[in-house]
Amino acid sequence: MDRVNLYTLGCRQNQYDTEIIREDFESSGWHVVSKDNNPECIIVNTCSVTNSAERQARNLLNRLLRENPCSRIIMTGCYARNNPKIDPKIEILPSRDDITREFTLQSNKYITKFANHTKAFISIQNGCDRFCSYCIIPYLRGKPTSRPKEDIEEEIRALSSTGYRVFILTGINIGRYSYNGSDLISLLESILDIDGVELLGISSIEPETVTSSFIDFVSKEDRFYRWLHISLQSGCNKILKLMGRNYTRLDERKMINILKDNNKDMCIGTDIICGFPGEGEKEFDETRTLLSELPLSYFHVFRFSARKFTKAFNMPDKPRAEIVKERSRIIRELGKQKFYNFRNEFIGREMKVLVENRRLEEFLVGTTNNYIKVLFKGTANLMGKFTKVRIEKIEAERTLGIKVN
């Protein structure tokens, strides 16, 4: 019996990539098992967006090599395409095509399930040619390509037929979706016409693709998540220009405020890079001040990671490591306070939540359509379904609720 184990590191696009590889193995007669179940091979889908992501991949691969001496340890994904320095006993198969050829697998057109998730991530687009000065992804994933609209719809119908009701569209630069006259908005509209689709969202979007028509669509369509992740990266004009980002802090302010004015309950999050070359105290303070003033709900904070081949790799005036660490801490603390304040607005509100297929201690875990995870007591038959919960209490790291009968 052929057995395979799969790991995913990195973004939601990677999660989708792993799922289609899993589907290829299963449709070819393989069994997907845990690493403790003596798999013939273990495949790790890796990320290369930062030095830290690559270090995490190396640590995992080396641990798997030690713990599973009889298994083939295989590396795929972005780091596998970036000249990795790894143990020679680890095999490198950079792409899905390499894996299907190596194992003579059937190549599937779409996925029919998504591991143990209650929502499915759907890849609609890959690649990027923006070449922001800090980003290695265009070198690893190539030029932007959009998936045929018909293939996306067919995949969502297949997943809907197996019980999925919530879908998150993912890609490298989702706002750039374009296929045979269809743009992102027309794709979203057509997906919402598919029977069974109850909730639709996108994993992240670039600021320059948040157009007025996109904001209008989001504001009018109640089956679209009240949650958006917009990758701002900085709130300082000087740093934005050095990053190669084609917008200003004023553009950021206008966009976020318009979104929030039209969607009072919306949770808006962002990515922020601390310690970019040229970021002094003045530049950092401009970013911190803007983030504190805007109606943003949370931040994903990254320390600048110099990536070979990118323009920023050799840029001068890199802040010292201890300064970058402290700036990251400050922004993270601000983000925690922002998210606490956002959650606090919903105390006493009854919210529709999608219940995850897991427990946390004695609690079920439900997620509202505006990104709040709510812990509440209930029976296992609620898992994977929608239910109503009243938010009762906000703690530093938890939101507690009571199921509404």
The 8 nearest C-alpha neighbors of each residue, nearest first, counted from 0:
[[1, 2, 29, 30, 28, 39, 38, 3],
 [2, 0, 29, 30, 39, 3, 28, 38],
 [1, 3, 38, 30, 39, 29, 31, 32],
 [4, 2, 31, 38, 40, 41, 32, 39],
 [3, 5, 41, 32, 31, 33, 34, 38],
 [6, 4, 42, 41, 43, 3, 7, 17],
 [7, 5, 43, 44, 42, 8, 4, 41],
 [8, 6, 44, 43, 14, 45, 17, 13],
 [9, 7, 45, 46, 44, 6, 10, 13],
 [10, 8, 46, 13, 45, 7, 11, 52],
 [9, 11, 13, 12, 14, 8, 46, 7],
 [12, 10, 14, 13, 15, 169, 9, 120],
 [11, 13, 15, 10, 14, 170, 169, 16],
 [14, 12, 16, 11, 10, 15, 17, 9],
 [15, 13, 11, 17, 12, 16, 7, 18],
 [14, 16, 18, 12, 13, 17, 120, 11],
 [17, 15, 13, 19, 14, 18, 12, 20],
 [18, 16, 20, 14, 15, 19, 21, 13],
 [17, 19, 21, 15, 20, 16, 22, 14],
 [18, 20, 22, 21, 16, 17, 110, 23],
 [21, 19, 23, 17, 22, 18, 24, 16],
 [20, 22, 18, 24, 19, 23, 17, 25],
 [21, 23, 19, 25, 20, 24, 26, 18],
 [24, 22, 20, 21, 26, 106, 25, 105],
 [25, 23, 27, 21, 29, 22, 26, 104],
 [24, 26, 29, 22, 27, 28, 23, 30],
 [25, 27, 23, 28, 24, 22, 105, 29],
 [26, 28, 24, 25, 104, 105, 29, 23],
 [29, 27, 25, 26, 24, 30, 1, 0],
 [28, 30, 25, 1, 24, 2, 27, 31],
 [29, 31, 2, 25, 32, 1, 3, 28],
 [30, 32, 3, 4, 2, 29, 25, 33],
 [33, 31, 4, 3, 36, 30, 2, 34],
 [34, 32, 35, 36, 4, 31, 38, 37],
 [33, 35, 36, 4, 38, 37, 32, 41],
 [36, 34, 33, 37, 38, 32, 67, 66],
 [35, 37, 33, 34, 38, 32, 2, 4],
 [38, 36, 35, 34, 39, 70, 2, 67],
 [39, 37, 2, 3, 40, 36, 4, 70],
 [38, 40, 70, 2, 3, 71, 37, 1],
 [41, 39, 71, 70, 3, 38, 72, 42],
 [42, 40, 4, 72, 3, 5, 73, 71],
 [41, 43, 73, 5, 74, 72, 6, 4],
 [42, 44, 6, 74, 7, 45, 5, 75],
 [45, 43, 7, 75, 76, 8, 6, 74],
 [46, 44, 76, 8, 78, 77, 43, 56],
 [45, 47, 9, 77, 78, 52, 8, 48],
 [48, 46, 78, 53, 77, 49, 52, 45],
 [47, 49, 46, 52, 135, 136, 50, 134],
 [50, 48, 52, 51, 304, 47, 53, 306],
 [49, 51, 53, 52, 304, 54, 47, 48],
 [50, 52, 54, 49, 53, 55, 304, 48],
 [53, 51, 55, 49, 54, 50, 47, 46],
 [52, 54, 56, 50, 55, 47, 51, 57],
 [53, 55, 51, 57, 56, 52, 58, 50],
 [56, 54, 52, 58, 53, 57, 51, 59],
 [55, 57, 53, 59, 54, 58, 45, 60],
 [58, 56, 54, 60, 59, 55, 61, 53],
 [57, 59, 55, 61, 56, 60, 62, 54],
 [60, 58, 62, 56, 57, 61, 63, 55],
 [61, 59, 63, 57, 62, 58, 56, 64],
 [60, 62, 64, 58, 63, 59, 57, 65],
 [63, 61, 59, 65, 64, 60, 66, 58],
 [62, 64, 66, 60, 65, 61, 67, 59],
 [63, 65, 61, 62, 67, 66, 68, 60],
 [66, 64, 62, 63, 67, 68, 61, 60],
 [65, 67, 63, 64, 62, 68, 61, 69],
 [66, 68, 64, 70, 69, 63, 65, 34],
 [69, 67, 70, 64, 65, 66, 71, 63],
 [68, 70, 67, 71, 39, 37, 38, 40],
 [71, 69, 40, 39, 67, 68, 72, 38],
 [70, 72, 40, 41, 73, 39, 69, 89],
 [73, 71, 41, 89, 40, 70, 42, 90],
 [74, 72, 90, 42, 91, 89, 41, 71],
 [73, 75, 91, 43, 42, 92, 79, 90],
 [74, 76, 93, 44, 79, 92, 94, 43],
 [77, 75, 45, 44, 79, 93, 78, 94],
 [76, 78, 46, 80, 79, 47, 45, 139],
 [77, 79, 47, 81, 80, 46, 45, 76],
 [78, 80, 93, 75, 77, 76, 81, 74],
 [81, 79, 77, 78, 93, 82, 139, 76],
 [80, 82, 78, 79, 83, 77, 139, 47],
 [83, 81, 80, 84, 79, 78, 85, 77],
 [84, 82, 81, 85, 79, 78, 80, 53],
 [83, 85, 82, 86, 57, 87, 81, 79],
 [86, 84, 83, 87, 57, 89, 61, 88],
 [85, 87, 88, 89, 84, 61, 60, 90],
 [88, 86, 89, 85, 90, 84, 91, 83],
 [87, 89, 86, 90, 72, 64, 85, 71],
 [90, 88, 87, 72, 86, 73, 91, 74],
 [89, 91, 73, 74, 72, 88, 92, 87],
 [90, 92, 74, 73, 93, 79, 75, 89],
 [91, 93, 75, 97, 94, 74, 98, 90],
 [94, 92, 75, 79, 76, 80, 91, 97],
 [95, 93, 97, 96, 92, 75, 76, 98],
 [94, 96, 98, 97, 99, 20, 93, 16],
 [97, 95, 99, 94, 98, 100, 106, 93],
 [98, 96, 94, 100, 95, 92, 99, 101],
 [97, 99, 95, 101, 96, 100, 92, 102],
 [100, 98, 104, 96, 103, 102, 101, 97],
 [101, 99, 103, 97, 98, 102, 96, 104],
 [102, 100, 98, 99, 103, 97, 104, 92],
 [101, 103, 99, 104, 100, 98, 24, 97],
 [104, 102, 100, 99, 101, 105, 98, 27],
 [105, 103, 99, 102, 27, 23, 106, 24],
 [104, 106, 23, 27, 107, 26, 103, 99],
 [107, 105, 23, 104, 108, 99, 96, 22],
 [108, 106, 109, 23, 105, 22, 19, 110],
 [107, 109, 106, 110, 150, 154, 19, 153],
 [110, 108, 154, 107, 111, 19, 150, 153],
 [109, 111, 19, 112, 22, 154, 18, 108],
 [110, 112, 158, 157, 109, 113, 154, 161],
 [113, 111, 110, 158, 114, 161, 119, 18],
 [112, 114, 119, 116, 115, 18, 111, 110],
 [113, 115, 116, 112, 18, 117, 119, 21],
 [116, 114, 113, 117, 356, 112, 118, 355],
 [115, 117, 118, 114, 113, 119, 356, 355],
 [116, 118, 383, 355, 356, 115, 119, 163],
 [119, 117, 165, 116, 166, 163, 120, 164],
 [118, 120, 166, 113, 167, 121, 165, 116],
 [119, 121, 167, 168, 166, 15, 169, 122],
 [122, 120, 168, 169, 167, 123, 119, 15],
 [121, 123, 169, 170, 124, 168, 12, 15],
 [124, 122, 146, 170, 169, 145, 121, 168],
 [123, 125, 145, 170, 146, 144, 122, 176],
 [126, 124, 171, 170, 144, 143, 145, 127],
 [125, 127, 143, 140, 142, 141, 171, 137],
 [126, 128, 143, 137, 142, 129, 141, 172],
 [129, 127, 142, 130, 137, 143, 126, 141],
 [128, 130, 131, 127, 137, 243, 244, 132],
 [131, 129, 128, 132, 137, 134, 127, 243],
 [132, 130, 243, 134, 133, 129, 242, 244],
 [131, 133, 310, 242, 311, 309, 243, 134],
 [134, 132, 311, 131, 309, 242, 310, 306],
 [135, 133, 131, 136, 132, 309, 130, 306],
 [134, 136, 138, 137, 309, 306, 48, 139],
 [135, 137, 139, 138, 134, 140, 48, 127],
 [138, 136, 141, 127, 140, 139, 135, 128],
 [139, 137, 136, 135, 141, 140, 308, 130],
 [138, 140, 136, 137, 141, 77, 80, 135],
 [141, 139, 126, 137, 136, 138, 142, 125],
 [140, 142, 126, 137, 138, 139, 127, 143],
 [141, 143, 126, 127, 128, 144, 137, 140],
 [144, 142, 126, 127, 125, 128, 141, 145],
 [143, 145, 125, 124, 126, 142, 146, 176],
 [146, 144, 124, 176, 177, 178, 123, 147],
 [145, 147, 123, 124, 148, 144, 178, 151],
 [148, 146, 150, 149, 178, 145, 151, 123],
 [147, 149, 151, 150, 146, 152, 186, 178],
 [148, 150, 152, 147, 151, 153, 146, 154],
 [151, 149, 153, 147, 152, 148, 154, 146],
 [150, 152, 148, 154, 153, 149, 155, 147],
 [151, 153, 155, 149, 154, 150, 156, 148],
 [154, 152, 150, 156, 151, 155, 149, 157],
 [153, 155, 157, 151, 156, 152, 109, 150],
 [154, 156, 158, 152, 157, 153, 159, 151],
 [157, 155, 159, 153, 154, 158, 160, 152],
 [156, 158, 154, 160, 155, 159, 111, 153],
 [159, 157, 111, 155, 161, 160, 156, 163],
 [158, 160, 163, 156, 162, 161, 157, 195],
 [159, 161, 157, 158, 162, 156, 163, 195],
 [162, 160, 158, 159, 163, 157, 111, 112],
 [161, 163, 159, 160, 164, 158, 195, 112],
 [164, 162, 159, 158, 165, 161, 118, 117],
 [163, 165, 196, 197, 195, 159, 162, 198],
 [166, 164, 198, 118, 199, 163, 197, 196],
 [165, 167, 119, 199, 118, 120, 200, 168],
 [168, 166, 200, 120, 201, 199, 121, 202],
 [169, 167, 201, 121, 120, 122, 202, 200],
 [168, 170, 122, 202, 12, 121, 201, 123],
 [171, 169, 124, 173, 125, 12, 122, 172],
 [170, 172, 125, 126, 173, 127, 124, 169],
 [173, 171, 174, 170, 175, 127, 204, 205],
 [174, 172, 170, 175, 176, 204, 171, 124],
 [173, 175, 208, 176, 172, 204, 183, 205],
 [174, 176, 173, 172, 177, 208, 183, 182],
 [175, 177, 183, 174, 173, 182, 145, 124],
 [178, 176, 182, 181, 145, 175, 180, 179],
 [177, 179, 181, 180, 145, 147, 182, 176],
 [180, 178, 181, 177, 147, 148, 182, 145],
 [179, 181, 178, 182, 177, 185, 148, 176],
 [182, 180, 178, 177, 179, 185, 186, 183],
 [183, 181, 177, 185, 176, 184, 186, 180],
 [182, 184, 186, 176, 185, 187, 174, 181],
 [183, 185, 187, 186, 182, 188, 213, 216],
 [186, 184, 188, 187, 182, 183, 181, 189],
 [185, 187, 183, 189, 184, 188, 190, 182],
 [188, 186, 184, 190, 185, 189, 183, 191],
 [189, 187, 185, 191, 186, 190, 184, 192],
 [188, 190, 192, 186, 191, 187, 185, 193],
 [191, 189, 187, 192, 193, 188, 186, 152],
 [190, 192, 188, 193, 189, 196, 187, 199],
 [191, 193, 189, 190, 194, 188, 196, 195],
 [194, 192, 191, 190, 196, 195, 156, 189],
 [195, 193, 196, 192, 156, 159, 191, 197],
 [194, 196, 164, 159, 197, 193, 163, 160],
 [197, 195, 164, 194, 198, 193, 191, 165],
 [198, 196, 164, 165, 195, 222, 199, 191],
 [197, 199, 165, 222, 223, 196, 166, 224],
 [200, 198, 223, 166, 167, 165, 224, 222],
 [199, 201, 167, 224, 223, 168, 166, 202],
 [202, 200, 168, 167, 203, 169, 199, 227],
 [201, 203, 169, 168, 167, 228, 200, 204],
 [204, 202, 228, 201, 229, 227, 205, 230],
 [203, 205, 229, 174, 173, 228, 230, 206],
 [204, 206, 230, 208, 207, 229, 174, 172],
 [207, 205, 209, 208, 229, 204, 230, 231],
 [206, 208, 209, 205, 246, 245, 210, 174],
 [209, 207, 174, 206, 210, 205, 204, 175],
 [210, 208, 206, 207, 213, 214, 211, 205],
 [211, 209, 213, 212, 208, 214, 207, 206],
 [210, 212, 214, 213, 215, 209, 216, 254],
 [213, 211, 215, 210, 214, 216, 184, 209],
 [214, 212, 210, 216, 215, 211, 209, 217],
 [213, 215, 211, 217, 212, 216, 218, 210],
 [216, 214, 212, 218, 213, 217, 211, 219],
 [217, 215, 213, 219, 214, 218, 220, 212],
 [218, 216, 214, 220, 215, 219, 213, 223],
 [217, 219, 215, 216, 220, 214, 261, 262],
 [218, 220, 216, 217, 215, 221, 214, 223],
 [221, 219, 222, 217, 223, 218, 216, 215],
 [220, 222, 223, 219, 218, 224, 217, 225],
 [223, 221, 198, 220, 199, 197, 224, 191],
 [222, 224, 199, 221, 220, 200, 198, 217],
 [225, 223, 226, 368, 200, 199, 369, 222],
 [226, 224, 265, 369, 368, 266, 223, 264],
 [225, 227, 266, 369, 224, 265, 267, 370],
 [228, 226, 267, 229, 268, 266, 203, 225],
 [227, 229, 268, 203, 269, 267, 204, 230],
 [228, 230, 269, 204, 203, 205, 231, 206],
 [229, 231, 270, 269, 205, 232, 204, 206],
 [230, 232, 233, 270, 269, 229, 206, 271],
 [233, 231, 271, 270, 272, 230, 234, 269],
 [234, 232, 231, 235, 271, 286, 239, 272],
 [233, 235, 286, 248, 289, 285, 236, 290],
 [234, 236, 286, 238, 285, 237, 233, 282],
 [237, 235, 239, 238, 247, 248, 240, 234],
 [236, 238, 240, 235, 239, 241, 282, 277],
 [239, 237, 241, 240, 235, 236, 242, 233],
 [240, 238, 242, 236, 244, 241, 237, 235],
 [239, 241, 243, 237, 242, 238, 244, 236],
 [242, 240, 238, 243, 239, 237, 132, 244],
 [243, 241, 132, 239, 240, 244, 131, 238],
 [242, 244, 131, 240, 241, 132, 239, 245],
 [243, 245, 239, 242, 246, 240, 131, 241],
 [246, 244, 243, 247, 207, 240, 239, 206],
 [245, 247, 244, 250, 207, 248, 239, 251],
 [248, 246, 250, 249, 236, 251, 239, 245],
 [247, 249, 251, 234, 250, 236, 252, 235],
 [250, 248, 252, 247, 251, 253, 246, 254],
 [251, 249, 247, 253, 248, 252, 246, 254],
 [252, 250, 248, 254, 249, 253, 255, 247],
 [251, 253, 249, 250, 255, 254, 256, 248],
 [254, 252, 250, 256, 251, 255, 257, 249],
 [253, 255, 251, 257, 256, 252, 250, 258],
 [254, 256, 258, 252, 257, 253, 251, 259],
 [255, 257, 259, 253, 258, 254, 260, 252],
 [258, 256, 260, 254, 259, 255, 253, 261],
 [259, 257, 255, 261, 256, 260, 262, 254],
 [258, 260, 262, 256, 261, 263, 257, 255],
 [261, 259, 257, 258, 262, 256, 263, 255],
 [260, 262, 259, 258, 218, 257, 263, 214],
 [263, 261, 259, 265, 264, 260, 258, 218],
 [262, 264, 259, 265, 260, 261, 258, 266],
 [265, 263, 262, 266, 225, 369, 259, 226],
 [266, 264, 225, 262, 226, 263, 369, 267],
 [265, 267, 226, 369, 296, 225, 227, 268],
 [268, 266, 227, 295, 296, 226, 228, 265],
 [269, 267, 228, 297, 296, 298, 295, 229],
 [268, 270, 229, 230, 298, 228, 231, 299],
 [271, 269, 299, 230, 232, 298, 300, 231],
 [270, 272, 232, 300, 233, 301, 299, 273],
 [273, 271, 301, 232, 302, 303, 300, 233],
 [274, 272, 302, 303, 275, 327, 323, 301],
 [273, 275, 323, 303, 318, 278, 302, 276],
 [274, 276, 303, 278, 273, 277, 317, 272],
 [277, 275, 317, 316, 278, 315, 314, 274],
 [276, 278, 316, 279, 317, 275, 315, 238],
 [279, 277, 282, 275, 276, 274, 283, 318],
 [280, 278, 282, 281, 277, 283, 318, 274],
 [279, 281, 283, 282, 284, 278, 285, 326],
 [282, 280, 284, 279, 283, 285, 278, 286],
 [283, 281, 285, 279, 278, 284, 280, 235],
 [282, 284, 280, 286, 285, 281, 278, 279],
 [285, 283, 287, 281, 286, 282, 288, 280],
 [286, 284, 282, 288, 283, 235, 287, 289],
 [285, 287, 234, 283, 289, 235, 284, 288],
 [286, 288, 284, 290, 289, 285, 283, 291],
 [289, 287, 291, 285, 286, 290, 284, 292],
 [288, 290, 292, 286, 291, 287, 234, 293],
 [291, 289, 287, 293, 288, 292, 286, 295],
 [290, 292, 288, 289, 293, 287, 333, 294],
 [293, 291, 289, 290, 288, 294, 295, 287],
 [292, 294, 290, 295, 291, 289, 252, 255],
 [295, 293, 296, 292, 256, 259, 255, 267],
 [296, 294, 267, 293, 268, 297, 290, 337],
 [295, 297, 338, 337, 267, 268, 266, 341],
 [298, 296, 268, 334, 338, 295, 337, 269],
 [299, 297, 269, 334, 268, 270, 300, 271],
 [298, 300, 270, 269, 271, 301, 297, 268],
 [299, 301, 271, 298, 270, 272, 327, 331],
 [302, 300, 272, 273, 271, 303, 299, 327],
 [301, 303, 273, 272, 274, 304, 323, 327],
 [304, 302, 274, 275, 272, 273, 301, 305],
 [303, 305, 49, 50, 306, 302, 133, 51],
 [304, 306, 312, 303, 311, 307, 133, 50],
 [307, 305, 312, 309, 304, 135, 308, 133],
 [306, 308, 309, 312, 305, 135, 310, 311],
 [307, 309, 306, 310, 312, 135, 138, 311],
 [310, 308, 311, 312, 307, 132, 133, 306],
 [311, 309, 132, 312, 133, 313, 308, 314],
 [310, 312, 314, 132, 133, 309, 313, 305],
 [313, 311, 305, 309, 310, 306, 314, 307],
 [314, 312, 311, 315, 310, 305, 309, 307],
 [313, 315, 311, 312, 276, 316, 310, 317],
 [316, 314, 317, 276, 313, 277, 311, 312],
 [317, 315, 277, 276, 318, 314, 278, 279],
 [316, 318, 276, 315, 277, 275, 319, 274],
 [319, 317, 274, 316, 323, 322, 320, 276],
 [318, 320, 322, 321, 323, 317, 274, 324],
 [321, 319, 323, 322, 324, 318, 274, 325],
 [320, 322, 324, 323, 319, 325, 318, 326],
 [323, 321, 325, 319, 324, 320, 326, 318],
 [324, 322, 274, 326, 320, 325, 321, 327],
 [323, 325, 321, 327, 322, 326, 320, 328],
 [324, 326, 328, 322, 327, 323, 329, 321],
 [325, 327, 323, 329, 328, 324, 322, 330],
 [328, 326, 324, 330, 325, 329, 273, 331],
 [327, 329, 325, 331, 326, 330, 332, 324],
 [328, 330, 326, 332, 327, 331, 333, 325],
 [331, 329, 333, 327, 332, 328, 334, 326],
 [332, 330, 334, 328, 333, 329, 327, 335],
 [333, 331, 335, 329, 334, 330, 328, 336],
 [332, 334, 330, 336, 331, 335, 337, 329],
 [333, 335, 297, 331, 337, 298, 332, 336],
 [336, 334, 332, 338, 337, 333, 339, 331],
 [335, 337, 339, 333, 334, 338, 340, 332],
 [338, 336, 334, 340, 296, 335, 339, 297],
 [337, 339, 296, 341, 335, 297, 340, 336],
 [340, 338, 336, 342, 341, 337, 343, 335],
 [339, 341, 343, 337, 338, 342, 336, 344],
 [342, 340, 338, 343, 339, 344, 296, 337],
 [343, 341, 339, 344, 340, 345, 338, 393],
 [342, 344, 340, 345, 341, 346, 339, 393],
 [345, 343, 342, 341, 346, 340, 348, 347],
 [344, 346, 348, 343, 342, 347, 390, 341],
 [347, 345, 390, 348, 391, 343, 344, 392],
 [346, 348, 390, 391, 389, 345, 349, 392],
 [349, 347, 345, 389, 346, 390, 350, 391],
 [348, 350, 389, 388, 387, 390, 347, 351],
 [351, 349, 388, 387, 389, 348, 352, 367],
 [350, 352, 387, 386, 367, 388, 385, 349],
 [353, 351, 367, 366, 365, 385, 386, 387],
 [352, 354, 385, 365, 366, 384, 355, 367],
 [355, 353, 365, 382, 383, 384, 364, 352],
 [354, 356, 357, 382, 383, 364, 117, 365],
 [357, 355, 382, 383, 117, 354, 115, 116],
 [358, 356, 355, 363, 359, 364, 382, 354],
 [357, 359, 363, 362, 360, 364, 361, 356],
 [358, 360, 362, 361, 363, 357, 364, 374],
 [359, 361, 362, 358, 363, 357, 374, 364],
 [362, 360, 359, 358, 376, 363, 375, 377],
 [363, 361, 376, 375, 359, 358, 374, 360],
 [362, 364, 358, 375, 374, 376, 377, 359],
 [365, 363, 374, 355, 354, 373, 358, 362],
 [364, 366, 354, 352, 373, 353, 372, 355],
 [365, 367, 372, 352, 353, 371, 373, 370],
 [368, 366, 352, 369, 371, 370, 351, 350],
 [367, 369, 224, 225, 370, 366, 226, 352],
 [370, 368, 225, 226, 367, 266, 265, 371],
 [369, 371, 367, 368, 366, 226, 372, 266],
 [372, 370, 367, 366, 369, 373, 342, 368],
 [373, 371, 366, 365, 370, 364, 367, 398],
 [372, 374, 398, 365, 399, 364, 366, 400],
 [375, 373, 399, 364, 362, 363, 400, 398],
 [376, 374, 400, 362, 363, 401, 399, 373],
 [377, 375, 362, 363, 401, 361, 374, 402],
 [376, 378, 363, 375, 379, 362, 402, 381],
 [377, 379, 380, 381, 376, 363, 382, 362],
 [378, 380, 381, 382, 377, 363, 356, 357],
 [379, 381, 382, 378, 383, 384, 377, 356],
 [382, 380, 379, 384, 378, 383, 354, 377],
 [383, 381, 354, 356, 384, 380, 355, 379],
 [382, 384, 354, 117, 355, 356, 381, 353],
 [385, 383, 382, 381, 354, 353, 386, 355],
 [384, 386, 353, 352, 354, 351, 383, 387],
 [385, 387, 352, 351, 384, 353, 388, 354],
 [388, 386, 351, 403, 350, 402, 352, 349],
 [387, 389, 402, 403, 350, 401, 349, 400],
 [388, 390, 349, 401, 400, 348, 347, 350],
 [391, 389, 400, 346, 347, 348, 399, 392],
 [392, 390, 400, 346, 347, 399, 389, 401],
 [393, 391, 399, 398, 390, 346, 394, 400],
 [394, 392, 398, 343, 397, 399, 395, 342],
 [393, 395, 397, 396, 398, 392, 339, 399],
 [394, 396, 397, 339, 393, 335, 398, 336],
 [395, 397, 394, 398, 393, 339, 335, 338],
 [398, 396, 394, 395, 393, 399, 373, 374],
 [397, 399, 393, 373, 394, 392, 374, 372],
 [400, 398, 374, 392, 373, 391, 375, 390],
 [399, 401, 390, 391, 375, 389, 374, 388],
 [402, 400, 389, 388, 375, 403, 390, 391],
 [401, 403, 388, 387, 389, 404, 375, 400],
 [404, 402, 388, 387, 401, 389, 349, 386],
 [403, 402, 387, 388, 386, 401, 389, 377]]
